[in-house]
Amino acid sequence: MNEIKHIRLQVVTFLVIVLQFWICLNLNAQHLTKEETNTYIKTMPSFSIHKNNYFISGVPTNKNVNAQTADAKYQISFKQLITRSTLPWDTYLFATYSQKAFWDIYAESSPFKEINYNPSLGLGKPIFDRNNRLTGLASLMFNHHSNGRDSIFSRSWNSINLKYSTTLDEKTLLTVEAWAPFQYQEGNPDIFDYEGIAKVKLERELIPEKLSVELMLQKGLTWEWKGKVRTRILYSPLKNTNQYLMLEWFAGHSESLIDYDQFRSMVRIGYVIKTSELDFLRAKSGD
């Protein structure tokens, strides 16, 4: 029951934040045209940030706080565009690599508890409406997840992922991702009872380039509660930069591969280099 209370509190907290700052839609906002989108793809940087890059540290909310339960978490993530112009059917080829580490920085000798690796290869395709205005971005990817260990400590799985990102309005971005897993039974046969096969992420920009909030939901395959919720508040004290301070609350399972079946509730704060990968989906103000 305590686990469910943590999840419910996170969701309610996020919704309250969004409702407090909700801004009326700009009915004159317009998305990029098909020609503008193809030009953007042909000229965008070949090497860029994929997911947010960050270093954050914090403490549990459901355990005693000490050197063994407090930790640091960081992520490095980048994307390489392989094709410089669009392929047939307005697709383009890309590769990504993300590495997430859990560091017992406050314990004696400060050992790394776990490092998770996630390379992928994918095809991206912009989606347009009947007026040839950009409405979203679809991606089909081959993903590999691993903690790089062997024997009983090995955790790995592969999947084919289908992801779709779209804007609900000029400030709200919705991403839905589903995957078909394979080659995972030997080391972690029940991992998808906790990991599930889909996730939803909602991002709301409250003050442009200054303050935003995020909510990520992921449900395991069992009827009982297994899954995860992550809320984030990002604030930039600087102007015209992608550097932010981030407050994150994670509650649920499979934050790391090594103990995917253990419930964890962690509040962390730290430094983020925010990705702008999907910013071109946001509507631009009309004349």
C-alpha positions in Angstrom: 0.0 0.0 0.0 2.9 2.4 0.7 4.1 1.8 -2.8 0.7 2.7 -4.3 0.6 5.9 -2.1 4.0 7.0 -3.5 2.8 6.5 -7.1 -0.6 8.3 -6.5 1.1 11.2 -4.7 3.5 11.7 -7.7 0.8 11.8 -10.3 -1.4 14.2 -8.2 1.6 16.5 -7.6 2.4 16.6 -11.3 -1.2 17.4 -12.3 -1.5 20.1 -9.7 1.7 21.8 -11.1 0.4 21.6 -14.6 -3.1 23.0 -13.7 -1.6 25.9 -11.8 0.5 27.0 -14.7 -1.8 26.0 -17.6 -1.9 28.6 -20.3 -4.7 29.0 -22.9 -3.9 27.5 -26.4 -2.6 29.9 -29.1 -5.2 29.2 -31.8 -3.0 30.9 -34.4 -0.1 28.6 -33.8 1.1 26.6 -36.8 3.4 23.7 -37.3 6.2 23.4 -39.8 5.3 22.6 -43.4 6.5 19.4 -45.1 9.1 21.5 -47.0 10.3 23.2 -43.9 10.5 19.9 -42.0 12.6 18.2 -44.8 14.9 21.2 -44.9 15.3 21.0 -41.1 16.2 17.3 -41.3 18.8 18.0 -44.0 20.5 20.8 -42.1 20.2 19.6 -38.4 23.4 18.7 -36.6 24.6 15.2 -37.4 25.7 14.7 -33.7 23.4 15.9 -30.9 21.9 15.1 -27.5 19.4 12.3 -27.5 18.0 12.0 -23.9 18.8 14.6 -21.2 22.4 14.4 -19.9 22.5 14.9 -16.2 24.2 14.4 -12.8 21.8 14.3 -9.9 22.1 13.1 -6.3 19.5 12.4 -3.6 18.0 10.2 -0.9 15.2 7.7 -0.5 11.7 8.6 0.7 10.8 5.1 1.9 14.0 4.2 3.8 16.3 5.6 6.4 18.7 8.1 4.9 22.4 7.1 5.3 25.5 6.5 3.3 24.2 3.2 1.9 20.8 4.5 0.8 21.7 7.9 -0.6 23.3 7.9 -4.1 24.1 9.8 -7.3 22.8 9.0 -10.7 24.0 10.3 -14.0 23.2 9.8 -17.7 25.1 10.4 -20.9 23.1 10.2 -24.1 23.8 11.2 -27.7 22.4 10.7 -31.2 24.3 10.4 -34.5 22.4 11.1 -37.8 23.6 8.5 -40.3 21.8 9.8 -43.4 22.2 13.6 -44.1 19.1 13.7 -46.4 15.8 11.9 -46.2 15.4 8.4 -47.4 12.3 7.1 -49.3 9.0 7.7 -47.6 10.5 10.7 -45.8 12.6 8.5 -43.4 16.1 9.0 -42.1 18.5 6.7 -40.4 20.1 7.4 -37.0 21.9 5.7 -34.1 21.8 6.5 -30.4 23.7 5.6 -27.3 22.7 6.1 -23.7 24.5 5.1 -20.5 23.0 5.5 -17.0 25.1 4.9 -13.9 24.1 4.5 -10.2 26.9 5.6 -7.9 27.1 5.0 -4.2 29.1 8.2 -3.9 28.6 8.5 -0.1 29.6 5.0 0.8 33.2 4.1 1.7 35.4 4.0 -1.4 32.4 5.4 -3.4 31.8 2.3 -5.6 29.6 2.2 -8.7 26.6 0.1 -8.0 25.3 -0.4 -11.5 25.9 0.9 -15.1 23.2 0.4 -17.7 23.9 0.6 -21.5 21.4 1.3 -24.2 22.5 1.5 -27.8 19.9 1.7 -30.6 19.6 1.9 -34.4 16.5 3.5 -35.9 14.5 5.1 -38.7 12.7 8.4 -38.1 9.7 9.5 -40.1 7.9 12.9 -39.7 4.1 12.6 -39.8 2.0 15.2 -41.6 -1.7 16.1 -41.8 -3.7 16.5 -44.9 -2.5 20.1 -45.2 1.2 18.9 -45.1 1.7 20.4 -41.7 3.9 18.5 -39.2 1.9 16.7 -36.5 4.4 14.3 -35.0 7.5 12.1 -35.4 7.5 8.3 -35.5 10.5 6.1 -34.9 11.2 2.4 -35.5 14.2 1.2 -33.5 16.2 -1.8 -32.6 17.2 -1.5 -28.9 19.7 -3.3 -26.7 19.6 -3.0 -22.9 22.4 -4.4 -20.8 24.3 -3.9 -17.5 27.5 -5.4 -19.1 27.9 -8.1 -16.4 27.9 -11.9 -16.6 26.8 -14.9 -14.6 23.9 -14.4 -12.1 24.4 -10.6 -12.2 23.8 -10.4 -16.0 20.7 -8.4 -17.1 20.0 -7.8 -20.8 17.2 -7.7 -23.3 16.6 -6.7 -26.9 13.5 -5.1 -28.5 12.0 -3.6 -31.5 10.5 -0.3 -30.4 7.9 1.9 -32.0 7.8 5.5 -30.7 5.5 8.4 -31.6 5.9 12.0 -30.3 3.4 14.8 -30.9 2.3 18.1 -29.4 -1.0 18.5 -27.6 -0.5 22.3 -27.9 2.4 24.6 -28.4 3.8 23.9 -24.9 2.9 20.3 -24.3 4.7 17.3 -25.8 3.4 13.7 -25.6 5.5 10.7 -26.3 4.2 7.1 -26.5 6.5 4.2 -26.9 5.9 0.4 -27.2 8.3 -2.5 -27.7 8.3 -6.1 -28.6 11.1 -7.8 -26.5 13.2 -10.8 -27.4 16.3 -12.6 -26.2 15.7 -12.0 -22.5 14.4 -15.2 -20.8 17.7 -16.7 -19.6 18.9 -14.0 -17.2 15.7 -12.2 -16.2 12.6 -14.2 -17.2 10.1 -12.0 -15.3 11.6 -8.6 -16.1 8.6 -7.5 -18.1 6.3 -8.1 -15.1 8.0 -4.9 -13.9 9.2 -3.2 -17.1 6.1 -3.7 -19.1 6.0 -3.2 -22.9 5.0 0.5 -23.2 5.5 3.9 -21.6 4.0 7.4 -21.8 5.8 10.6 -21.2 4.2 14.1 -20.9 6.3 17.3 -21.0 4.8 20.7 -20.3 6.8 24.0 -20.8 5.5 26.4 -18.2 7.9 29.3 -19.0 9.7 29.1 -22.3 13.4 28.1 -21.9 13.1 28.6 -18.2 10.7 26.2 -16.4 9.1 22.9 -17.4 7.7 19.7 -15.8 7.7 16.1 -17.0 5.7 13.0 -16.1 6.6 9.5 -17.2 4.4 6.4 -16.6 5.3 2.8 -17.2 3.2 -0.2 -16.1 4.3 -3.8 -15.7 2.4 -6.7 -17.3 0.9 -8.1 -14.1 -2.5 -7.0 -12.7 -0.9 -6.0 -9.4 1.0 -2.7 -9.2 4.4 -3.1 -10.7 5.9 -0.4 -12.8 7.3 3.1 -12.3 6.4 6.8 -12.2 8.9 9.6 -12.6 8.2 13.3 -12.2 10.7 16.1 -13.0 10.8 19.9 -12.6 13.5 21.6 -14.6 14.5 25.2 -14.1 17.1 27.3 -15.9 18.6 30.2 -13.9 20.4 31.3 -17.0 19.2 32.9 -20.3 19.4 31.3 -23.7 21.0 28.0 -22.6 20.1 24.3 -22.4 21.6 24.0 -18.9 19.0 23.4 -16.1 18.6 22.4 -12.5 16.4 19.4 -12.1 14.4 18.0 -9.2 13.4 14.4 -9.9 11.2 12.0 -8.0 11.3 8.3 -9.0 8.9 5.7 -7.5 8.6 2.2 -8.7 10.5 -0.8 -10.1 13.3 -1.3 -12.7 15.1 2.0 -12.3 18.2 0.0 -12.8 18.6 -3.5 -14.3 20.4 -5.2 -11.5 17.4 -4.9 -9.0 14.5 -4.4 -11.4 12.2 -6.3 -9.1 12.9 -4.0 -6.0 10.6 -1.0 -5.3 12.5 2.2 -5.0 11.4 5.8 -4.1 14.2 8.4 -4.6 14.2 12.2 -4.7 17.3 13.7 -6.4 18.4 17.1 -7.5 21.2 18.2 -9.8 22.5 19.6 -13.1 21.0 18.8 -16.5 22.0 19.5 -20.1 18.6 19.4 -21.7 17.9 17.8 -25.1 16.2 19.8 -27.8 15.7 16.8 -30.0 11.9 17.2 -30.4 11.7 21.0 -30.1 10.9 21.3 -33.9 7.6 19.6 -33.3 6.3 22.5 -31.2 4.0 24.9 -32.9 5.3 28.3 -33.9 3.1 31.4 -33.4 1.3 32.6 -36.4 1.2 36.1 -37.8 
